[in-house]
């Protein structure tokens, strides 16, 4: 299968590496600016480059547009008439409705399906590429599951399965409305909070000196790229404004209840309990296993090799606690309760204290 990836920043390059590290029989063809293409070829992130865009895409099985939203629309227009319905075209844009409407407006000649992987990276650019970026991440497709075109089932879904992404189907309008609240609003809140405290710090200069973990966690995304976010906000403006208005209204409610926090806090606790207790935006719950280990070299390799030899796939791993010279606790995640139970028995057989997390 020939897969073209247009845009080899951290998202596109990570996807290329994920495909290469999978069992998918695919040739990865890249398209970007000259220096980026050279680095991608030198690093073997791609197999070859597009020389003539968009003509060289005519025979592609799958084209992935990993660029800003405005550029995605330009690419769709350029590809229109060059490719046929045998070529599946998808994108990694953070909003979907505007792109979907554009594809319909130009009567796109290829087979377009919008997608949005719910993952990301702290750093940008090809040098930050990570082959595990998509593993276990929710990957939204803006199509109906029960009416997927044959070519999508034959070409796009196998690729997503190969990189171990978790597919979720959601219409483009509902996608954008949802993202406004769970992704775009938090970004605006982080920026507003950072600027609010920043202004206060100009008056009382020790604010940032005393800022602890909670403040850092809440404001981490405030350092995101304004260029990327301007692109997102421009394409989902009305939904984001509605989300901001709803948040301001809720803030006023909290302000009026400062003398009686119990009800608001309890309601927030109940709402938060509805969030799946899983990591990295995983859609289907994984089963976690806790493993107590001694502070010795090679512990992770020993555990991984033991499970790999029995064909047990670790879907995620996290170090929960560690004390020098005493050891710590690892949390391993598996795709099912059955796999987790098998893993526990294997780990116990090599003298590790392991059990399924309740």
Secondary structure, 3 states (H helix, E strand, C coil): CEEEEECCCHHHHHHHHHHHHCCCCCEEEEECCHHHHHHHHHCCCCCEECCCCCHHHCCCCEEEECCCHHHHHHHHHHHCCCCCCCCEEEECCCCCHHHHHHHHHCCCCCEECCEEECCCCCCCCHHHCCCCCCCCCEEEECCCHHHCCHHHHHHHHHHHHHCCCEEEECCHHHHHHHHHHHHHHHHHHHHHHHHHHHHHHHHCCCHHHHCCHHHHHHHHHHHCCHHHHHHHHHHCHHHHHHHHHHHHHHHHHHHHCCCCCHHHHHHHHHHHCCCCCCCCCCCCCCEEEEEEECCCCCHHHHHHHHHHHCCCCCCEEEEEEEECCCEEEEEEEECCHHHHHHHHHHHHHCCCEEEECC
